[in-house]
């Protein structure tokens, strides 16, 4: 057993004990867990996050206590531990160390998360075997976090879930399309405690899907794909969204491809302000800007990578570029896209 395995086992044992203690004294246990988290934090990102939560949780009436209580009652404890530790330790601590070392050795930026769009309707699009290759290569560079976003009807979900299940050390976030999952697909989610799915908040099937996922204690959030025209509405009235959330704790705001940088920053500013002054027990996230801010904290050389189903990609400095052209830039892209 190497030092990483020992550290992870120690964290897992500590978190499991703290979660059990929450039944007796939830507020004290949450504060204790937050204090322990800061002690374990070796990375710059987690240290800042735990410091913020320590401040927020000094208020006994904080809505975050309700949010944490709901998470604990409504989800499988193993899923909460595994997903949380995969993000907090594997990605933001252990993986970040590898990532920074790779950047130093190779003199180019490597992203902390790889994002993929899935659309089986696109001719010759990549499949789950390419996804598996991306994860295997990503791990060698310290990438332990992956985001998927379905644009189709989840036809290939089973094969993608098999890849996710085979990488229990990674954290996966999957933004689902408006198409409801079948009962079989819902049950298959139980085999992936390292996965959080997100339901589109405006889809007709979301209310019933949320109830089904809560019954089987699957970790999920909700999301809204917003456009420039929506940004003003969020700036004027953000809190009303909680009434649509079916008691989900995590709410993701996903910028449409057409969104301007100004709108994204404006929504991000509102999200950040709300997190510091919460009114309802939920945690909003502006996916693009929050990912960028994490990147800036983890490494001095920020990077961004979105892989599109038509074999195009987006990076920090390129709106769109072909896989073929991207693979010529450096060894990281070449290895990552080798099986495309």
FIKEFI-126507 format. One record per residue (C-alpha): residue number from 1; residue in three letters; x, y, z. Coordinates in nm, 4 decimals, always signed. Example, Ala and Ser with C-alpha at 12.3 -4.5 7.8 and 13.67 -1.06 7.14 Angstrom:
- 1:Ala:+1.2300:-0.4500:+0.7800
- 2:Ser:+1.3670:-0.1060:+0.7140
//
This chain:
- 1:Unk:+0.0000:+0.0000:+0.0000
- 2:Unk:+0.1520:+0.3347:-0.1051
- 3:Unk:+0.1248:+0.6653:+0.0784
- 4:Unk:-0.1674:+0.7802:-0.1355
- 5:Unk:-0.3678:+0.4664:-0.0444
- 6:Unk:-0.2895:+0.5130:+0.3248
- 7:Unk:-0.3929:+0.8801:+0.3187
- 8:Unk:-0.7118:+0.8022:+0.1294
- 9:Unk:-0.8007:+0.5201:+0.3722
- 10:Unk:-0.7433:+0.7507:+0.6686
- 11:Unk:-0.9629:+1.0222:+0.5167
- 12:Unk:-1.2335:+0.7697:+0.4296
- 13:Unk:-1.2387:+0.6300:+0.7846
- 14:Unk:-1.2513:+0.9782:+0.9368
- 15:Unk:-1.5326:+1.0950:+0.7095
- 16:Unk:-1.7343:+0.7763:+0.7682
- 17:Unk:-1.7070:+0.8207:+1.1457
- 18:Unk:-1.8083:+1.1871:+1.1239
- 19:Unk:-2.1131:+1.1000:+0.9125
- 20:Unk:-2.2291:+0.8495:+1.1746
- 21:Unk:-2.1829:+1.1075:+1.4518
- 22:Unk:-2.4057:+1.3555:+1.2668
- 23:Unk:-2.7164:+1.1717:+1.3841
- 24:Unk:-2.6401:+1.2698:+1.7452
- 25:Unk:-2.5193:+1.6286:+1.6942
- 26:Unk:-2.5394:+1.7305:+1.3281
- 27:Unk:-2.4187:+2.0908:+1.3574
- 28:Unk:-2.1224:+2.0090:+1.5777
- 29:Unk:-2.0314:+1.7127:+1.3575
- 30:Unk:-2.0468:+1.9222:+1.0389
- 31:Unk:-1.8181:+2.1866:+1.1905
- 32:Unk:-1.5816:+1.9146:+1.3121
- 33:Unk:-1.5768:+1.7550:+0.9666
- 34:Unk:-1.5018:+2.0922:+0.8116
- 35:Unk:-1.2157:+2.1477:+1.0595
- 36:Unk:-1.0767:+1.8020:+0.9800
- 37:Unk:-1.1068:+1.8731:+0.6094
- 38:Unk:-0.8942:+2.1814:+0.6445
- 39:Unk:-0.6337:+1.9863:+0.8416
- 40:Unk:-0.6149:+1.7221:+0.5674
- 41:Unk:-0.6011:+1.9860:+0.2935
- 42:Unk:-0.2657:+2.0022:+0.1265
- 43:Unk:-0.3812:+2.1859:-0.1841
- 44:Unk:-0.4494:+2.5544:-0.2217
- 45:Unk:-0.8031:+2.5028:-0.3480
- 46:Unk:-0.9380:+2.2884:-0.0636
- 47:Unk:-0.7749:+2.5116:+0.1987
- 48:Unk:-0.9637:+2.8119:+0.0642
- 49:Unk:-1.2917:+2.6204:+0.0341
- 50:Unk:-1.2791:+2.4782:+0.3871
- 51:Unk:-1.1846:+2.8196:+0.5290
- 52:Unk:-1.4923:+2.9689:+0.3612
- 53:Unk:-1.7201:+2.6939:+0.4925
- 54:Unk:-1.5793:+2.7336:+0.8426
- 55:Unk:-1.6851:+3.0977:+0.8332
- 56:Unk:-2.0284:+3.0237:+0.6858
- 57:Unk:-2.1048:+2.7463:+0.9366
- 58:Unk:-2.0399:+2.9676:+1.2388
- 59:Unk:-2.3974:+3.0836:+1.1853
- 60:Unk:-2.6219:+2.8206:+1.3483
- 61:Unk:-2.9097:+2.9295:+1.1231
- 62:Unk:-2.7143:+2.8861:+0.7999
- 63:Unk:-2.9216:+2.7180:+0.5250
- 64:Unk:-2.6154:+2.5043:+0.4538
- 65:Unk:-2.6949:+2.2952:+0.7628
- 66:Unk:-3.0317:+2.2088:+0.6049
- 67:Unk:-2.8585:+2.1293:+0.2761
- 68:Unk:-2.6064:+1.8981:+0.4440
- 69:Unk:-2.8799:+1.7280:+0.6463
- 70:Unk:-3.0786:+1.6652:+0.3276
- 71:Unk:-2.7725:+1.5260:+0.1486
- 72:Unk:-2.7075:+1.2823:+0.4329
- 73:Unk:-3.0688:+1.1640:+0.4588
- 74:Unk:-3.1334:+1.1375:+0.0856
- 75:Unk:-2.8184:+0.9731:-0.0486
- 76:Unk:-2.6160:+0.6571:-0.0078
- 77:Unk:-2.3369:+0.7397:+0.2425
- 78:Unk:-2.0893:+0.5412:+0.0324
- 79:Unk:-2.1686:+0.7552:-0.2729
- 80:Unk:-2.1280:+1.0779:-0.0743
- 81:Unk:-1.7933:+0.9623:+0.0644
- 82:Unk:-1.6577:+0.8249:-0.2610
- 83:Unk:-1.7629:+1.1151:-0.4825
- 84:Unk:-1.6528:+1.3740:-0.2258
- 85:Unk:-1.3119:+1.2172:-0.1611
- 86:Unk:-1.2499:+1.1616:-0.5325
- 87:Unk:-1.3014:+1.5340:-0.5861
- 88:Unk:-1.1477:+1.6692:-0.2676
- 89:Unk:-0.8444:+1.4417:-0.2359
- 90:Unk:-0.7835:+1.2528:-0.5615
- 91:Unk:-0.8514:+1.5491:-0.7885
- 92:Unk:-0.7681:+1.8601:-0.5850
- 93:Unk:-0.4752:+1.7208:-0.3842
- 94:Unk:-0.3092:+1.4074:-0.5189
- 95:Unk:-0.4011:+1.4651:-0.8833
- 96:Unk:-0.3177:+1.8357:-0.8639
- 97:Unk:+0.0356:+1.7490:-0.7489
- 98:Unk:+0.0849:+1.5230:-1.0513
- 99:Unk:-0.0679:+1.7819:-1.2830
- 100:Unk:+0.1608:+2.0604:-1.1605
- 101:Unk:+0.4649:+1.8357:-1.1908
- 102:Unk:+0.3687:+1.7387:-1.5464
- 103:Unk:+0.3251:+2.1025:-1.6412
- 104:Unk:+0.6656:+2.1830:-1.4975
- 105:Unk:+0.8318:+1.8956:-1.6857
- 106:Unk:+0.6564:+1.9517:-2.0175
- 107:Unk:+0.6149:+2.3323:-2.0151
- 108:Unk:+0.2482:+2.3409:-2.1182
- 109:Unk:-0.0826:+2.3629:-1.9350
- 110:Unk:-0.2928:+2.0557:-1.8479
- 111:Unk:-0.6603:+2.0932:-1.7400
- 112:Unk:-0.7817:+1.9615:-1.4037
- 113:Unk:-1.1066:+1.8375:-1.5684
- 114:Unk:-1.1808:+1.7042:-1.9178
- 115:Unk:-1.5290:+1.7729:-2.0573
- 116:Unk:-1.7020:+1.5671:-2.3268
- 117:Unk:-2.0206:+1.6241:-2.5233
- 118:Unk:-2.2079:+1.3083:-2.6221
- 119:Unk:-2.4305:+1.2917:-2.9298
- 120:Unk:-2.4846:+0.9576:-3.1024
- 121:Unk:-2.6685:+1.1372:-3.3858
- 122:Unk:-2.3388:+1.2795:-3.5159
- 123:Unk:-2.1889:+1.0588:-3.7915
- 124:Unk:-1.8648:+0.8844:-3.6879
- 125:Unk:-1.8755:+1.0361:-3.3417
- 126:Unk:-1.6580:+0.8888:-3.0672
- 127:Unk:-1.7921:+0.6217:-2.8360
- 128:Unk:-1.7369:+0.4832:-2.4865
- 129:Unk:-1.4098:+0.3164:-2.5854
- 130:Unk:-1.2675:+0.6606:-2.6679
- 131:Unk:-1.3999:+0.7885:-2.3357
- 132:Unk:-1.2216:+0.5008:-2.1595
- 133:Unk:-0.8993:+0.5901:-2.3386
- 134:Unk:-0.9350:+0.9567:-2.2388
- 135:Unk:-0.9732:+0.8620:-1.8711
- 136:Unk:-0.6769:+0.6209:-1.8771
- 137:Unk:-0.4522:+0.8845:-2.0345
- 138:Unk:-0.5908:+1.1621:-1.8159
- 139:Unk:-0.5018:+0.9717:-1.4991
- 140:Unk:-0.1345:+0.9626:-1.6003
- 141:Unk:-0.1446:+1.3433:-1.6041
- 142:Unk:-0.3254:+1.3730:-1.2684
- 143:Unk:-0.6764:+1.4303:-1.4082
- 144:Unk:-0.9307:+1.2649:-1.1766
- 145:Unk:-1.2411:+1.4678:-1.2731
- 146:Unk:-1.4535:+1.4306:-1.5885
- 147:Unk:-1.7734:+1.5957:-1.7101
- 148:Unk:-2.0179:+1.4516:-1.9621
- 149:Unk:-2.3105:+1.6297:-2.1255
- 150:Unk:-2.5660:+1.4359:-2.3291
- 151:Unk:-2.7190:+1.6009:-2.6333
- 152:Unk:-2.9005:+1.2830:-2.7482
- 153:Unk:-3.1356:+1.0308:-2.5850
- 154:Unk:-2.8777:+0.8446:-2.3732
- 155:Unk:-2.8658:+0.5509:-2.6163
- 156:Unk:-2.5122:+0.4530:-2.5144
- 157:Unk:-2.5491:+0.5188:-2.1440
- 158:Unk:-2.4875:+0.1603:-2.0337
- 159:Unk:-2.1456:+0.1414:-2.2020
- 160:Unk:-2.0406:+0.4790:-2.0586
- 161:Unk:-2.1517:+0.3739:-1.7100
- 162:Unk:-1.9332:+0.0637:-1.7439
- 163:Unk:-1.6312:+0.2913:-1.7972
- 164:Unk:-1.7271:+0.5064:-1.4984
- 165:Unk:-1.7706:+0.1978:-1.2799
- 166:Unk:-1.4251:+0.0730:-1.3817
- 167:Unk:-1.2627:+0.3928:-1.2512
- 168:Unk:-1.3788:+0.4185:-0.8875
- 169:Unk:-1.0883:+0.6560:-0.8126
- 170:Unk:-1.2350:+0.9287:-1.0396
- 171:Unk:-1.5270:+1.1709:-0.9984
- 172:Unk:-1.7746:+1.2029:-1.2868
- 173:Unk:-2.0470:+1.4633:-1.3377
- 174:Unk:-2.3020:+1.3884:-1.6111
- 175:Unk:-2.5465:+1.6517:-1.7393
- 176:Unk:-2.8402:+1.4551:-1.8788
- 177:Unk:-3.0609:+1.5607:-2.1706
- 178:Unk:-3.4371:+1.6165:-2.1559
- 179:Unk:-3.4959:+1.2479:-2.2349
- 180:Unk:-3.5951:+1.0619:-1.9155
- 181:Unk:-3.3872:+0.7610:-1.8146
- 182:Unk:-3.5430:+0.4183:-1.8391
- 183:Unk:-3.5926:+0.2167:-1.5207
- 184:Unk:-3.2969:+0.0006:-1.6209
- 185:Unk:-3.0733:+0.3055:-1.6668
- 186:Unk:-3.1824:+0.4446:-1.3313
- 187:Unk:-3.0911:+0.1172:-1.1584
- 188:Unk:-2.7524:+0.1069:-1.3341
- 189:Unk:-2.6633:+0.4382:-1.1685
- 190:Unk:-2.6457:+0.2504:-0.8377
- 191:Unk:-2.3309:+0.0732:-0.9597
- 192:Unk:-2.1496:+0.4086:-0.9899
- 193:Unk:-2.1124:+0.5778:-0.6487
- 194:Unk:-1.8419:+0.7980:-0.8065
- 195:Unk:-2.0988:+0.9625:-1.0366
- 196:Unk:-2.3328:+1.2578:-0.9904
- 197:Unk:-2.5975:+1.3047:-1.2573
- 198:Unk:-2.7734:+1.6333:-1.3194
- 199:Unk:-3.1319:+1.6660:-1.4428
- 200:Unk:-3.2449:+1.9563:-1.6667
- 201:Unk:-3.4617:+2.1664:-1.4386
- 202:Unk:-3.7131:+2.2611:-1.7099
- 203:Unk:-3.7719:+1.9129:-1.8569
- 204:Unk:-4.1275:+1.7749:-1.8147
- 205:Unk:-3.9944:+1.4455:-1.6771
- 206:Unk:-3.7587:+1.5962:-1.4182
- 207:Unk:-4.0003:+1.5970:-1.1222
- 208:Unk:-4.0768:+1.2262:-1.1556
- 209:Unk:-3.7135:+1.1427:-1.2323
- 210:Unk:-3.5976:+1.3286:-0.9219
- 211:Unk:-3.8417:+1.1352:-0.7040
- 212:Unk:-3.7247:+0.8049:-0.8516
- 213:Unk:-3.3574:+0.8878:-0.7970
- 214:Unk:-3.4253:+1.0036:-0.4401
- 215:Unk:-3.6034:+0.6770:-0.3650
- 216:Unk:-3.2971:+0.4781:-0.4669
- 217:Unk:-3.0661:+0.7330:-0.2954
- 218:Unk:-2.8713:+0.8261:-0.6077
- 219:Unk:-2.6654:+1.1438:-0.5911
- 220:Unk:-2.8017:+1.4023:-0.8341
- 221:Unk:-2.8254:+1.7741:-0.8974
- 222:Unk:-3.0163:+1.9907:-1.1424
- 223:Unk:-2.9036:+2.2228:-1.4171
- 224:Unk:-3.0207:+2.4995:-1.6446
- 225:Unk:-2.8636:+2.5734:-1.9829
- 226:Unk:-2.8877:+2.9523:-2.0049
- 227:Unk:-2.8466:+3.2012:-2.2863
- 228:Unk:-2.7678:+3.5731:-2.2971
- 229:Unk:-3.1368:+3.6568:-2.2747
- 230:Unk:-3.1680:+3.4545:-1.9520
- 231:Unk:-2.8789:+3.6261:-1.7763
- 232:Unk:-3.0766:+3.9376:-1.6819
- 233:Unk:-3.3477:+3.7209:-1.5251
- 234:Unk:-3.0933:+3.5510:-1.2982
- 235:Unk:-2.9459:+3.8865:-1.2040
- 236:Unk:-3.2914:+4.0131:-1.1044
- 237:Unk:-3.4283:+3.6980:-0.9432
- 238:Unk:-3.2059:+3.4019:-0.8690
- 239:Unk:-3.3550:+3.2542:-0.5538
- 240:Unk:-3.6904:+3.1557:-0.7133
- 241:Unk:-3.5218:+2.8603:-0.8844
- 242:Unk:-3.5143:+2.6691:-0.5555
- 243:Unk:-3.8899:+2.6073:-0.5795
- 244:Unk:-3.8274:+2.4060:-0.8992
- 245:Unk:-3.5449:+2.1970:-0.7607
- 246:Unk:-3.7336:+1.9082:-0.6008
- 247:Unk:-3.5122:+1.9546:-0.2916
- 248:Unk:-3.1919:+1.8912:-0.4839
- 249:Unk:-2.8894:+2.0576:-0.3224
- 250:Unk:-2.6640:+2.1266:-0.6225
- 251:Unk:-2.7809:+2.3559:-0.9003
- 252:Unk:-2.5599:+2.3965:-1.2064
- 253:Unk:-2.5860:+2.6888:-1.4461
- 254:Unk:-2.4494:+2.5807:-1.7843
- 255:Unk:-2.3745:+2.8551:-2.0371
- 256:Unk:-2.5053:+2.7910:-2.3867
- 257:Unk:-2.2429:+2.7956:-2.6632
- 258:Unk:-2.3898:+3.1262:-2.7837
- 259:Unk:-2.3423:+3.2993:-2.4464
- 260:Unk:-2.1166:+3.6026:-2.4316
- 261:Unk:-1.8303:+3.6218:-2.1826
- 262:Unk:-2.0023:+3.9220:-2.0244
- 263:Unk:-2.3199:+3.7241:-1.9522
- 264:Unk:-2.1241:+3.4305:-1.8109
- 265:Unk:-1.9280:+3.6577:-1.5776
- 266:Unk:-2.2446:+3.8388:-1.4702
- 267:Unk:-2.4223:+3.5121:-1.3814
- 268:Unk:-2.1065:+3.3874:-1.2090
- 269:Unk:-2.0927:+3.7013:-0.9939
- 270:Unk:-2.4520:+3.6465:-0.8803
- 271:Unk:-2.3799:+3.2797:-0.8065
- 272:Unk:-2.0751:+3.3667:-0.5991
- 273:Unk:-2.2602:+3.6321:-0.4022
- 274:Unk:-2.5466:+3.3913:-0.3319
- 275:Unk:-2.3091:+3.1280:-0.1984
- 276:Unk:-2.1809:+3.3763:+0.0603
- 277:Unk:-2.5298:+3.4976:+0.1570
- 278:Unk:-2.7571:+3.1933:+0.1033
- 279:Unk:-3.1298:+3.2187:+0.1620
- 280:Unk:-3.2367:+2.8692:+0.0614
- 281:Unk:-3.0558:+2.5371:+0.1321
- 282:Unk:-2.8974:+2.4814:-0.2060
- 283:Unk:-2.5566:+2.5395:-0.3633
- 284:Unk:-2.5446:+2.7060:-0.7072
- 285:Unk:-2.2499:+2.6570:-0.9448
- 286:Unk:-2.1735:+2.8412:-1.2700
- 287:Unk:-1.9980:+2.5556:-1.4453
- 288:Unk:-1.7674:+2.7426:-1.6810
- 289:Unk:-1.6433:+3.0176:-1.4505
- 290:Unk:-1.6204:+2.7983:-1.1405
- 291:Unk:-1.4133:+2.5440:-1.3346
- 292:Unk:-1.1862:+2.8260:-1.4502
- 293:Unk:-1.1436:+2.9599:-1.0963
- 294:Unk:-1.0545:+2.6129:-0.9673
- 295:Unk:-0.8020:+2.5811:-1.2487
- 296:Unk:-0.6403:+2.9118:-1.1508
- 297:Unk:-0.6033:+2.7990:-0.7898
- 298:Unk:-0.4712:+2.4520:-0.8715
- 299:Unk:-0.2113:+2.5695:-1.1222
- 300:Unk:-0.0436:+2.8901:-1.2324
- 301:Unk:-0.1032:+2.7869:-1.5960
- 302:Unk:-0.4809:+2.7512:-1.6496
- 303:Unk:-0.6126:+2.5177:-1.9196
- 304:Unk:-0.9519:+2.4193:-2.0570
- 305:Unk:-1.0559:+2.1251:-2.2737
- 306:Unk:-1.3983:+2.0407:-2.4159
- 307:Unk:-1.4192:+1.7488:-2.6601
- 308:Unk:-1.7093:+1.7742:-2.9074
- 309:Unk:-1.8847:+1.4794:-3.0764
- 310:Unk:-1.7864:+1.5951:-3.4274
- 311:Unk:-1.4160:+1.5485:-3.3462
- 312:Unk:-1.3663:+1.9165:-3.2755
- 313:Unk:-1.2474:+2.0612:-2.9465
- 314:Unk:-1.2394:+2.3881:-2.7562
- 315:Unk:-0.9429:+2.5047:-2.5527
- 316:Unk:-0.8630:+2.8160:-2.3554
- 317:Unk:-0.7057:+2.9916:-2.6535
- 318:Unk:-0.8964:+2.8293:-2.9428
- 319:Unk:-1.2760:+2.8558:-2.9955
- 320:Unk:-1.2785:+2.5361:-3.2071
- 321:Unk:-1.0017:+2.3136:-3.3392
- 322:Unk:-1.0009:+1.9652:-3.4911
- 323:Unk:-0.8724:+1.6690:-3.2896
- 324:Unk:-0.6138:+1.6181:-3.5619
- 325:Unk:-0.4788:+1.9729:-3.5358
- 326:Unk:-0.4937:+1.9696:-3.1557
- 327:Unk:-0.2919:+1.6480:-3.1348
- 328:Unk:-0.0053:+1.8224:-3.3138
- 329:Unk:+0.0345:+2.0797:-3.0377
- 330:Unk:+0.1920:+1.8696:-2.7640
- 331:Unk:+0.2284:+1.5178:-2.6272
- 332:Unk:-0.0640:+1.5521:-2.3842
- 333:Unk:-0.3185:+1.6145:-2.6611
- 334:Unk:-0.1526:+1.3557:-2.8833
- 335:Unk:-0.1802:+1.0825:-2.6188
- 336:Unk:-0.5284:+1.1878:-2.5077
- 337:Unk:-0.6716:+1.1830:-2.8608
- 338:Unk:-0.4776:+0.8816:-2.9884
- 339:Unk:-0.7879:+0.6579:-3.0056
- 340:Unk:-1.0254:+0.9190:-3.1485
//
